[in-house]
Amino acid sequence: MHHEIQIEELRAELRNAADAGERRQISAELEILRAELAVIAADQDKTIESAPPL
């Protein structure tokens, strides 16, 4: 749930971003959070292994 809240906050920041540099930074942060959320979801669904192979 924490990631979803952060994503919504970053989306709001992105809408209000003043310049291109700020938009790029926020967009990068959004992509990282979305990727982390996808990994968490896949781990919960057991579609990926969270531990590295031995």
MODELLER restraints for C-alpha pairs under 7 A, 6 or more apart:
rsr = mdl.restraints
at = mdl.atoms
rsr.add(forms.Gaussian(group=physical.xy_distance, feature=features.Distance(at['CA:3:A'], at['CA:33:A']), mean=6.56, stdev=0.5))
rsr.add(forms.Gaussian(group=physical.xy_distance, feature=features.Distance(at['CA:3:A'], at['CA:37:A']), mean=6.62, stdev=0.5))
rsr.add(forms.Gaussian(group=physical.xy_distance, feature=features.Distance(at['CA:7:A'], at['CA:30:A']), mean=6.21, stdev=0.5))
rsr.add(forms.Gaussian(group=physical.xy_distance, feature=features.Distance(at['CA:7:A'], at['CA:33:A']), mean=6.83, stdev=0.5))
rsr.add(forms.Gaussian(group=physical.xy_distance, feature=features.Distance(at['CA:10:A'], at['CA:26:A']), mean=6.50, stdev=0.5))
rsr.add(forms.Gaussian(group=physical.xy_distance, feature=features.Distance(at['CA:10:A'], at['CA:30:A']), mean=6.59, stdev=0.5))
rsr.add(forms.Gaussian(group=physical.xy_distance, feature=features.Distance(at['CA:14:A'], at['CA:23:A']), mean=5.85, stdev=0.5))
rsr.add(forms.Gaussian(group=physical.xy_distance, feature=features.Distance(at['CA:14:A'], at['CA:26:A']), mean=6.19, stdev=0.5))
rsr.add(forms.Gaussian(group=physical.xy_distance, feature=features.Distance(at['CA:17:A'], at['CA:23:A']), mean=5.77, stdev=0.5))
rsr.add(forms.Gaussian(group=physical.xy_distance, feature=features.Distance(at['CA:42:A'], at['CA:48:A']), mean=5.82, stdev=0.5))
rsr.add(forms.Gaussian(group=physical.xy_distance, feature=features.Distance(at['CA:43:A'], at['CA:49:A']), mean=6.54, stdev=0.5))
rsr.add(forms.Gaussian(group=physical.xy_distance, feature=features.Distance(at['CA:43:A'], at['CA:50:A']), mean=6.22, stdev=0.5))
